[in-house]
Amino acid sequence: MHAAAHTRAVLPRQASLRRRGGATARAVRASAVSPSREAALRELAGAIADVQFLPPSQRREGSESAAKQAKQLLSGLKEAGDFSLYDSYTGRTQRRNIALFELRQVGVQDPDKIGLPSVRNDAAFLGTVVFGSSALALVLGQLPGDWGFFGMYLSGGLSIAVLGVGSVAPGLLQVPISLFSNVFPDYRDRVLRHEAAHFLVGYLLGVPVVNYSLDIGAEHTDFLEARLERKLISPQRLDDAELDALAVVAMAGVAAEALQFPEVVGQNADLYLLQKTFSRAATPLASGAQQNLTRWAVWQAAAMLKANAAAFEALQLAMARRAPVVECIQAIEAAAAPK
Protein backbone atom coordinates (compact mmCIF):
# COMPACT_ATOMS: atom_id res chain seq x y z
CA MET A 1 0.00 0.00 0.00
CA HIS A 2 2.80 2.18 0.71
CA ALA A 3 3.57 2.54 -4.09
CA ALA A 4 7.06 6.18 -10.13
CA ALA A 5 9.97 5.17 -12.20
CA HIS A 6 9.40 4.47 -15.83
CA THR A 7 9.91 0.76 -16.41
CA ARG A 8 10.27 -0.16 -20.04
CA ALA A 9 9.30 -3.82 -20.19
CA VAL A 10 5.57 -4.02 -20.85
CA LEU A 11 3.33 -7.05 -20.66
CA PRO A 12 0.98 -7.68 -23.59
CA ARG A 13 -1.98 -6.67 -21.44
CA GLN A 14 -0.28 -3.46 -20.36
CA ALA A 15 0.54 -2.67 -23.98
CA SER A 16 -3.16 -3.07 -24.73
CA LEU A 17 -3.97 -0.84 -21.75
CA ARG A 18 -1.70 1.86 -23.10
CA ARG A 19 -3.21 1.76 -26.56
CA ARG A 20 -6.66 2.23 -25.08
CA GLY A 21 -5.25 4.68 -22.57
CA GLY A 22 -4.43 7.17 -25.31
CA ALA A 23 -8.06 7.34 -26.31
CA THR A 24 -9.14 7.66 -22.66
CA ALA A 25 -6.68 10.48 -22.01
CA ARG A 26 -7.86 12.34 -25.11
CA ALA A 27 -11.46 11.91 -23.99
CA VAL A 28 -10.63 13.36 -20.57
CA ARG A 29 -8.88 16.35 -22.11
CA ALA A 30 -11.67 16.87 -24.62
CA SER A 31 -14.43 16.86 -22.00
CA ALA A 32 -15.87 20.22 -21.08
CA VAL A 33 -14.04 21.67 -18.09
CA SER A 34 -15.48 24.73 -16.43
CA PRO A 35 -13.05 27.50 -15.41
CA SER A 36 -13.78 26.85 -11.73
CA ARG A 37 -13.10 23.13 -12.10
CA GLU A 38 -9.90 23.77 -14.03
CA ALA A 39 -8.70 26.18 -11.33
CA ALA A 40 -9.55 23.67 -8.58
CA LEU A 41 -7.62 20.92 -10.36
CA ARG A 42 -4.59 23.19 -10.79
CA GLU A 43 -4.74 24.07 -7.10
CA LEU A 44 -5.06 20.37 -6.22
CA ALA A 45 -2.02 19.50 -8.35
CA GLY A 46 -0.06 22.25 -6.61
CA ALA A 47 -1.02 21.01 -3.14
CA ILE A 48 0.03 17.47 -4.02
CA ALA A 49 3.31 18.61 -5.58
CA ASP A 50 4.15 20.68 -2.51
CA VAL A 51 3.92 17.60 -0.28
CA GLN A 52 6.04 15.41 -2.57
CA PHE A 53 9.07 17.70 -2.28
CA LEU A 54 8.91 18.42 1.44
CA PRO A 55 11.84 17.16 3.56
CA PRO A 56 10.95 14.34 5.98
CA SER A 57 11.07 16.70 8.98
CA GLN A 58 8.28 18.85 7.48
CA ARG A 59 6.30 16.11 5.78
CA ARG A 60 3.78 15.44 8.53
CA GLU A 61 2.78 19.08 9.09
CA GLY A 62 2.80 19.85 5.37
CA SER A 63 0.82 16.72 4.59
CA GLU A 64 -1.89 17.62 7.09
CA SER A 65 -2.22 21.08 5.58
CA ALA A 66 -2.27 19.74 2.02
CA ALA A 67 -4.78 17.07 3.02
CA LYS A 68 -7.22 19.68 4.29
CA GLN A 69 -6.80 21.69 1.10
CA ALA A 70 -7.13 18.62 -1.14
CA LYS A 71 -10.23 17.40 0.68
CA GLN A 72 -11.84 20.84 0.44
CA LEU A 73 -11.13 21.02 -3.29
CA LEU A 74 -12.35 17.49 -3.99
CA SER A 75 -15.44 17.95 -1.82
CA GLY A 76 -16.18 21.22 -3.61
CA LEU A 77 -15.91 19.49 -6.99
CA LYS A 78 -18.26 16.79 -5.74
CA GLU A 79 -20.79 19.30 -4.41
CA ALA A 80 -20.67 21.17 -7.74
CA GLY A 81 -21.53 17.93 -9.56
CA ASP A 82 -18.17 17.71 -11.35
CA PHE A 83 -17.05 14.63 -9.37
CA SER A 84 -19.20 11.77 -8.12
CA LEU A 85 -16.93 8.97 -6.87
CA TYR A 86 -14.75 10.81 -4.38
CA ASP A 87 -15.69 9.88 -0.78
CA SER A 88 -18.74 8.05 -2.10
CA TYR A 89 -18.37 4.97 0.16
CA THR A 90 -17.78 6.63 3.52
CA GLY A 91 -20.50 5.38 5.88
CA ARG A 92 -21.67 2.73 3.41
CA THR A 93 -19.39 -0.09 4.56
CA GLN A 94 -20.49 -2.21 7.49
CA ARG A 95 -18.49 -5.13 8.85
CA ARG A 96 -20.17 -8.53 9.01
CA ASN A 97 -19.20 -12.19 8.99
CA ILE A 98 -18.08 -13.39 5.57
CA ALA A 99 -18.04 -17.02 4.50
CA LEU A 100 -15.61 -18.39 1.94
CA PHE A 101 -18.39 -18.97 -0.59
CA GLU A 102 -19.22 -15.24 -0.47
CA LEU A 103 -15.66 -14.43 -1.48
CA ARG A 104 -16.08 -16.80 -4.43
CA GLN A 105 -19.40 -15.15 -5.30
CA VAL A 106 -17.76 -11.73 -5.47
CA GLY A 107 -15.10 -13.13 -7.82
CA VAL A 108 -12.16 -14.11 -5.60
CA GLN A 109 -10.57 -17.07 -7.37
CA ASP A 110 -9.11 -18.94 -4.39
CA PRO A 111 -10.41 -17.65 -1.03
CA ASP A 112 -8.43 -20.29 0.89
CA LYS A 113 -5.19 -18.48 0.04
CA ILE A 114 -6.32 -15.10 1.38
CA GLY A 115 -4.27 -14.25 4.45
CA LEU A 116 -1.55 -16.80 3.67
CA PRO A 117 1.72 -15.00 2.80
CA SER A 118 2.96 -15.94 -0.67
CA VAL A 119 6.38 -17.56 -0.99
CA ARG A 120 6.40 -17.86 -4.79
CA ASN A 121 8.88 -15.07 -5.49
CA ASP A 122 11.00 -15.82 -2.42
CA ALA A 123 11.29 -19.50 -3.27
CA ALA A 124 12.15 -18.79 -6.90
CA PHE A 125 14.84 -16.29 -5.88
CA LEU A 126 16.42 -18.51 -3.22
CA GLY A 127 16.26 -21.57 -5.47
CA THR A 128 18.01 -19.69 -8.25
CA VAL A 129 20.71 -18.42 -5.88
CA VAL A 130 21.36 -21.86 -4.40
CA PHE A 131 21.45 -23.78 -7.68
CA GLY A 132 23.25 -20.95 -9.50
CA SER A 133 26.00 -20.63 -6.90
CA SER A 134 26.35 -24.41 -6.72
CA ALA A 135 26.77 -24.64 -10.48
CA LEU A 136 29.26 -21.79 -10.41
CA ALA A 137 31.21 -23.53 -7.66
CA LEU A 138 31.48 -26.67 -9.76
CA VAL A 139 32.79 -24.66 -12.71
CA LEU A 140 35.28 -22.64 -10.65
CA GLY A 141 36.42 -25.82 -8.94
CA GLN A 142 38.00 -26.91 -12.21
CA LEU A 143 40.47 -24.03 -12.12
CA PRO A 144 44.05 -25.00 -11.27
CA GLY A 145 45.56 -24.60 -7.83
CA ASP A 146 44.30 -22.16 -5.25
CA TRP A 147 42.11 -20.40 -7.82
CA GLY A 148 39.84 -23.41 -7.99
CA PHE A 149 39.72 -23.87 -4.21
CA PHE A 150 38.95 -20.26 -3.31
CA GLY A 151 36.63 -19.76 -6.28
CA MET A 152 34.56 -22.81 -5.29
CA TYR A 153 34.62 -21.77 -1.63
CA LEU A 154 33.49 -18.20 -2.27
CA SER A 155 30.74 -19.05 -4.77
CA GLY A 156 29.42 -21.81 -2.53
CA GLY A 157 29.39 -19.40 0.40
CA LEU A 158 27.12 -17.02 -1.52
CA SER A 159 24.06 -19.22 -1.06
CA ILE A 160 24.88 -19.68 2.64
CA ALA A 161 25.15 -15.90 3.06
CA VAL A 162 21.82 -15.28 1.31
CA LEU A 163 20.07 -17.96 3.39
CA GLY A 164 21.57 -16.46 6.54
CA VAL A 165 20.36 -12.95 5.70
CA GLY A 166 16.95 -14.34 4.82
CA SER A 167 16.70 -16.01 8.22
CA VAL A 168 17.92 -13.07 10.31
CA ALA A 169 16.78 -9.98 8.34
CA PRO A 170 14.52 -11.03 5.44
CA GLY A 171 13.60 -7.41 4.72
CA LEU A 172 17.08 -6.85 3.29
CA LEU A 173 16.26 -9.27 0.47
CA GLN A 174 13.02 -7.64 -0.62
CA VAL A 175 14.60 -5.43 -3.29
CA PRO A 176 16.59 -8.22 -5.02
CA ILE A 177 13.58 -10.54 -4.73
CA SER A 178 11.33 -7.91 -6.31
CA LEU A 179 13.84 -7.35 -9.13
CA PHE A 180 14.08 -11.09 -9.68
CA SER A 181 10.28 -11.29 -9.81
CA ASN A 182 10.44 -9.78 -13.30
CA VAL A 183 11.05 -13.29 -14.58
CA PHE A 184 7.36 -13.97 -13.98
CA PRO A 185 5.35 -12.60 -16.94
CA ASP A 186 2.39 -11.65 -14.74
CA TYR A 187 4.36 -9.62 -12.18
CA ARG A 188 4.03 -6.14 -13.67
CA ASP A 189 0.34 -6.66 -14.30
CA ARG A 190 -0.06 -7.67 -10.65
CA VAL A 191 1.81 -4.56 -9.47
CA LEU A 192 -0.36 -2.29 -11.63
CA ARG A 193 -3.63 -3.84 -10.44
CA HIS A 194 -2.47 -3.90 -6.84
CA GLU A 195 -1.46 -0.25 -6.57
CA ALA A 196 -4.40 0.97 -8.66
CA ALA A 197 -6.74 -0.81 -6.25
CA HIS A 198 -5.19 0.92 -3.23
CA PHE A 199 -5.51 4.24 -5.07
CA LEU A 200 -9.15 3.76 -6.07
CA VAL A 201 -10.46 2.29 -2.82
CA GLY A 202 -8.73 4.99 -0.80
CA TYR A 203 -10.24 7.62 -3.12
CA LEU A 204 -13.71 6.10 -2.74
CA LEU A 205 -13.28 6.35 1.03
CA GLY A 206 -12.27 9.99 0.88
CA VAL A 207 -8.49 9.66 1.22
CA PRO A 208 -6.61 11.73 -1.40
CA VAL A 209 -3.45 10.23 -2.91
CA VAL A 210 -0.23 12.23 -3.03
CA ASN A 211 1.95 9.86 -5.02
CA TYR A 212 2.29 6.33 -6.35
CA SER A 213 5.07 4.18 -7.73
CA LEU A 214 5.16 1.09 -9.90
CA ASP A 215 8.92 0.73 -9.57
CA ILE A 216 9.98 -2.84 -9.06
CA GLY A 217 11.13 -3.05 -5.46
CA ALA A 218 9.50 0.25 -4.50
CA GLU A 219 5.84 -0.29 -5.33
CA HIS A 220 3.57 1.82 -3.15
CA THR A 221 0.68 4.24 -3.00
CA ASP A 222 1.16 7.27 -0.75
CA PHE A 223 -1.95 8.79 0.77
CA LEU A 224 -2.13 12.34 2.04
CA GLU A 225 -2.19 12.43 5.81
CA ALA A 226 -5.94 12.81 5.98
CA ARG A 227 -8.59 11.11 8.09
CA LEU A 228 -7.31 7.56 7.57
CA GLU A 229 -3.64 8.11 6.83
CA ARG A 230 -3.14 10.09 10.04
CA LYS A 231 -4.37 7.06 11.95
CA LEU A 232 -1.48 4.98 10.59
CA ILE A 233 1.07 6.93 12.65
CA SER A 234 -1.08 8.20 15.51
CA PRO A 235 -0.63 6.50 18.93
CA GLN A 236 -4.37 6.71 19.52
CA ARG A 237 -6.50 3.58 19.49
CA LEU A 238 -8.69 2.90 16.48
CA ASP A 239 -12.44 2.70 16.88
CA ASP A 240 -14.40 0.14 14.86
CA ALA A 241 -15.24 2.50 11.97
CA GLU A 242 -11.62 3.62 11.59
CA LEU A 243 -10.35 0.05 11.82
CA ASP A 244 -12.81 -1.12 9.18
CA ALA A 245 -11.89 1.65 6.75
CA LEU A 246 -8.16 1.07 7.20
CA ALA A 247 -8.62 -2.66 6.70
CA VAL A 248 -10.50 -2.16 3.42
CA VAL A 249 -7.82 0.19 2.07
CA ALA A 250 -5.07 -2.19 3.19
CA MET A 251 -6.68 -5.24 1.56
CA ALA A 252 -7.66 -3.50 -1.70
CA GLY A 253 -4.51 -4.65 -3.48
CA VAL A 254 -5.05 -8.21 -2.29
CA ALA A 255 -8.64 -8.10 -3.55
CA ALA A 256 -7.54 -6.81 -6.96
CA GLU A 257 -5.03 -9.63 -7.39
CA ALA A 258 -7.43 -12.26 -6.07
CA LEU A 259 -10.06 -11.23 -8.63
CA GLN A 260 -7.59 -11.88 -11.45
CA PHE A 261 -5.20 -14.59 -10.22
CA PRO A 262 -5.56 -17.80 -8.14
CA GLU A 263 -2.56 -16.86 -5.95
CA VAL A 264 -2.03 -13.42 -4.40
CA VAL A 265 1.69 -12.66 -4.57
CA GLY A 266 1.68 -9.10 -3.25
CA GLN A 267 -0.15 -9.56 0.03
CA ASN A 268 2.76 -9.95 2.45
CA ALA A 269 3.32 -6.21 3.10
CA ASP A 270 -0.43 -5.56 3.20
CA LEU A 271 -0.97 -8.31 5.78
CA TYR A 272 1.84 -6.85 7.90
CA LEU A 273 0.18 -3.42 7.79
CA LEU A 274 -3.18 -4.95 8.63
CA GLN A 275 -1.68 -6.76 11.62
CA LYS A 276 -0.31 -3.45 12.89
CA THR A 277 -3.79 -1.92 12.71
CA PHE A 278 -5.24 -4.90 14.61
CA SER A 279 -2.78 -4.26 17.44
CA ARG A 280 -4.13 -0.72 17.82
CA ALA A 281 -7.82 -1.55 17.85
CA ALA A 282 -9.75 0.04 20.72
CA THR A 283 -11.65 -3.24 21.04
CA PRO A 284 -9.13 -6.12 21.08
CA LEU A 285 -9.75 -8.71 18.38
CA ALA A 286 -9.43 -12.44 18.94
CA SER A 287 -7.76 -14.49 16.21
CA GLY A 288 -11.12 -15.53 14.79
CA ALA A 289 -12.33 -11.93 14.63
CA GLN A 290 -9.10 -10.89 12.92
CA GLN A 291 -9.54 -13.61 10.31
CA ASN A 292 -13.13 -12.54 9.66
CA LEU A 293 -12.19 -8.86 9.42
CA THR A 294 -9.50 -9.77 6.89
CA ARG A 295 -12.03 -11.72 4.82
CA TRP A 296 -14.61 -8.95 5.08
CA ALA A 297 -12.08 -6.31 4.06
CA VAL A 298 -11.12 -8.33 0.96
CA TRP A 299 -14.79 -8.94 0.17
CA GLN A 300 -15.69 -5.27 0.62
CA ALA A 301 -12.75 -4.05 -1.48
CA ALA A 302 -13.51 -6.59 -4.21
CA ALA A 303 -17.15 -5.50 -4.28
CA MET A 304 -16.09 -1.84 -4.57
CA LEU A 305 -13.68 -2.61 -7.42
CA LYS A 306 -16.29 -4.61 -9.31
CA ALA A 307 -18.98 -1.98 -8.79
CA ASN A 308 -16.58 0.63 -10.16
CA ALA A 309 -14.98 -1.54 -12.84
CA ALA A 310 -14.92 1.22 -15.46
CA ALA A 311 -13.15 3.61 -13.09
CA PHE A 312 -10.71 0.87 -12.06
CA GLU A 313 -9.87 0.14 -15.69
CA ALA A 314 -9.47 3.83 -16.50
CA LEU A 315 -7.19 4.30 -13.51
CA GLN A 316 -5.00 1.41 -14.62
CA LEU A 317 -4.75 2.96 -18.07
CA ALA A 318 -3.61 6.24 -16.53
CA MET A 319 -1.16 4.64 -14.11
CA ALA A 320 0.30 2.41 -16.84
CA ARG A 321 1.50 5.56 -18.61
CA ARG A 322 2.66 7.09 -15.29
CA ALA A 323 0.11 9.89 -15.38
CA PRO A 324 0.25 12.49 -12.58
CA VAL A 325 -2.10 11.95 -9.64
CA VAL A 326 -4.56 14.65 -10.76
CA GLU A 327 -4.84 13.06 -14.21
CA CYS A 328 -5.49 9.71 -12.53
CA ILE A 329 -8.31 11.32 -10.52
CA GLN A 330 -9.75 12.83 -13.69
CA ALA A 331 -9.63 9.42 -15.36
CA ILE A 332 -11.55 7.89 -12.44
CA GLU A 333 -14.24 10.53 -12.51
CA ALA A 334 -14.48 10.62 -16.33
CA ALA A 335 -15.17 6.87 -16.34
CA ALA A 336 -18.00 7.37 -13.88
CA ALA A 337 -19.56 10.33 -15.69
CA PRO A 338 -22.74 9.69 -17.73
CA LYS A 339 -21.91 9.03 -21.36
N, C-alpha and C positions, 0 to 999 in steps of 0.2 A: 504494500500500500504506500509505502513510503519509498516511485517512479519517478539533454535530449540531444544525444549525438546523432550523427546522420549515418547510420549503417547502410552499406551499399548492397549487401546480399539481400535479395527479395524473393520470398516464396511465390509460387504461382498465384496463390490466392491474394497475396498482398499486391502483386502486380495488377491483378484484376481490380482490387480495391482502388488502386491509384488511377487506373483508367477511368473508372466511374467517378472517382473523387474529383477529377477535373471538371466534370459536368456539374457535380454538386456545388463545388466552389464557385463556378460561374453563376449558378442559380442563386446562391446566397448573395453574391455581389450585385446581381441584376435586380434583386427584390427591392421594392420601394422602401427606402429608409428615411424616416422623417428627420429633420434637422435636430430635434431634441433627442431622438434615439441615437443618432450618429454622435452627438456630443457626449451622451452618457457612455457610449461604448469607448470613445477615446479616453474619457476620464477613467473608466474601468481599466483599460489597458495601461494607463499611466500608474494607477494605484498598484496593479500587479507587478509592473516593472520595477517600481520603487522598492518593493519588498525583496525581489530577487537579488538585488545588488547591495542589500544592507549587510554590514559585517555581523558576525554571529552575536556580538555583544549587544547589538541594537535590534536584532531580528524579532525578539518577542514583542517589544513595545511597538515597533513599526508594523509588525504583522497584525496586532490588535487594532491599531488605527486604520490600516488598510482594509481589514476585515469589515469594520463598521462602514467604511466608505463603500466597499464593494457590495455589501448587503443592502445598503440604502439604494444604490444605483440599480441593482438587480430587482429589488422589490418595487422600485419606481417603474421600471420597465414592465414588470408583471402587472402592476396596477393600471398602467396605461394601455394594457392589452397587447403590447409588443411581444412579451414573453409569456409562456403558459406553463412550462415544465419546471422552472426554478422553484424549489421549496414546495413542490406540489404534493409530496408524500408525508410531510411533517404532520403528526397526529393521526395518520391513517394506518400506521403499522401497529399491530397488537400481538404480543407474544402468545403463543399457545403451543400445546403439544403437537409434534409433527411425527407421523409414522414414516417408515421408509417408503411405503408405497406412494405416499403423497409427494415425496421427492421425485419418484419415477414419473408420477403424473405431470409434474411441472416441467419435466424434460431432463432431469439429472440422469445421466447414463448409468452410473454405478454408485448408488447411494452408500453402499457398504464401505467404500474407500474414502468417504468424506471424514475428515478428522484424523486420518492415518497419514503421517508424513511420508512423502514420496522419497524413495531412495534410487530412482532410476538414473538420474544424472550423476549422483554420487558414486553409485556402483560402477557405472560406465567409466567414469574418470579414474577411479582407483584401480579398476581392472586393467585399464590401458596403461597406467603407470607401472603396475606390478609386472605385467607381461612384457611391456616395452623395455623396462629396465633389465629384466631377466634376459631378454633376447640380446640386448646391447652388451650385457656382461659376458654372454657366451661368445659374442663376436670379438670383444676386446681381449678376452682370455686367450685368444689365438696369437696375440702379439708376443714378440720375443722378450724374454727377460722380465725385468721389473715392470716394464710397460704393461704387459699382460696382467700381472698380478694386481698392480694398483688400479688399472683401468677396470678390471672385473670387480674389484673391491668397492670402488667409488660408485660405479653404476648400480651395483647390487644394493648399496646403501641408500640409494635414492628412494626406492620403494619403502624401505624401513623408515626413513625420515618422514615421508609423506604420511604413512600410516600412524607414526607417532604424533605428528601435528594434528591429524584428524581425530585422534583419541583425546588429546589434551586441549586443543583450541581449534575446533572444527570451523569456526567462523573465518579463520585465516585462509581457508581453502575455498571460500565461496566465490571469489573472483575467478580463479582458474577453473573451477567447476562450471561456472556460468559461461566462460569463454569456450570451454570444451563442449558445452551443450549445443553449440552451433552445428555439431555433427548430426543432430536430430532434425530432420526436415520440418517438423511441426513446431520447433521451439520459438521462432520469431512470431508465428501466428498466435501462439499461446501468450507470449509477452504482450502483444498488441491487444488481444481480447481482455487479458487480465487487468492491465492498467486502464483501458477504456472503461471497464466495468466499475473500477474504483471511482474514476472521474464522474461517470454518469450517476451512479447511485448517490455519491456524496452531493452532487448538484441537485438531484431530486429531493434530498433531505435538507437543502438549504445551506450547504457548506461550499463556498466558492473555492476554486482551485487556483493556486498561484503558479504552479509549474508541474511538468511531468517529464519523465525520461523513459526512453525505450532502449537506452544503452545496455548492451549485454554486460552484466555484472553490476549495473547501477540502476536497475529498473525501479521506478517509484512514481508515486503521484503525491505531490505536496499540496496540502490543503492550507488555506489561510487560517490563522489562529482565531477561528470564529467559535460558535457555540459548541461544536463537537471537538474541534481540534484542540481547543484550550483544555478540554478535559483530559487529553492524552498526557499532559505534563503537569496538571494540577494535582496537589496532594489530597484534595478533597475526595470524599467517597462519591461513587456514582449511584444516583437513584435508578429505579428500574427503567424509566423512559430513556435516560441518557445511556444506560448500559445497552438497551435494545438497539438504539440508533447506532452506537459505535460498533456493535456486533454486526449489524447489517452492512455497514460500510466496510468493515474489515473482511467480511466473507464474500463481498461482491466479486472479487477476482476469482475466488474458488468457484463460485456459482457459474461465472462465465466460462471457465474451463470445463466444468462438469457438464454443462449443456452441450458442449462440442466434442469432448474427448472422454473415453472410459476412465482414464487415470488423470488425476489432478497433480501436475508436477510442481506448480508454483504455490503450494499452500503452506509450506513450512514456515516462512516468515509471517504469514497472516495468522497462522495458528499460534505462533509465539506472541504476537500482538494481542490476540484475543485472550490468551491466558493471562496476560498482564492486566487486561481490563477486568477479568473475573476476580483477580486478587484485590481489586479496589471497589468491588460492589458493596453498596451500603447494606444490602441483605446478602449474607454469605450463601454461596451456591454449593450444594452437594455435587458429587461427581455426576450423578444422573441428571440433575438440573443443568449442569454445564453442557453435557452431551446434547440435551434437548434444545438448549439455547443455540448451540452451534448448528444443529439441524434446522431450527426455525430460521436462523439468520441466513443460511444458504437458500432455504426455500423462499424466504421473503425477497432476497436479492434476485433470485432467478425469476420470480414472478414479476418483479419490477422491470428486469431486462427484457423479458418476453412481451410485457405490456407496452414497452417503449422500444420495440425492435427497430423501427425506422430510425429513431434518434440514436440508438446504439450503433447501427450500421453507419450512419452519417458521421458519428464521432470517430469511429475507426478509420473511415476514409480520411478525415481531417488529420488524425494523429499519425496515420501512415505516411503522410507527406510532411510531418513535423510542423503542423500549423501552430501559430501562437494560440495561447489559451483563449483569448477573446474570439478568435475565428472558430475554435472548437465549440464554444458556447453558441455562437451564431449557427453553426451547423446543427447542433442539437435542436435549437428552437425552430430553425427553418424546416427541419424534418417533421416537427409536430404541427406546424402551421397548416391550416386548411388549404388544400390545393385548388 
